Amino acid sequence: MKRLMMIGACAAAGCASPLAAQQDTAAARTTTTTTETDPSSTSPYAVTTAARPLNVEAVVEAMKNTYPPVLNGAGIGGRVVVSLVVGTDGVPADLEVVSTDHPLFNEPTLAAMRLLRFAPAQTDGHPVRVRVRIPLEWRVEEPLPPAPKP
């Protein structure tokens, strides 16, 4: 059975919008939640430009290649929500699983998310760290019907 993973990623600061990275990322939609906090102070700040994922296709491919065999064989999908900090360099840090439908999805999800790179969030033209929550779906894709014989 063919599998398809979807990944939600940050598209706009302070909103809940889903980016579903599928095999055809051109048709991707947007979904996530972001929370901005200045790590050097206790007060929140406004992000004027949200962090934007750059290499979603690589993450989707990594997830395809690491689908847990036991769950794959049983046709089991699930949802994992990951929290991470997008650094000023666009590299994710402080990754943690916030919720999961099955613990066997956790490690391959975190490994794939470590590959994700972002255009960093900005405040007044300066890159800033931002914490984001990204929902990811591991799900079964229905196989395509066989091509008709000529």
Beta strands, then each sheet from edge to edge (+ up, - down):
strand 1: 3-7
strand 2: 19-20
strand 3: 29-30
strand 4: 33-35
strand 5: 52-53
strand 6: 78-86
strand 7: 92-100
strand 8: 118-119
strand 9: 121-123
strand 10: 126-128
strand 11: 130-140
sheet 1: 1+ 11- 4+
sheet 2: 1+ 11- 6+ 7-
sheet 3: 2+ 3-
sheet 4: 5+ 8-
sheet 5: 9+ 10-
end
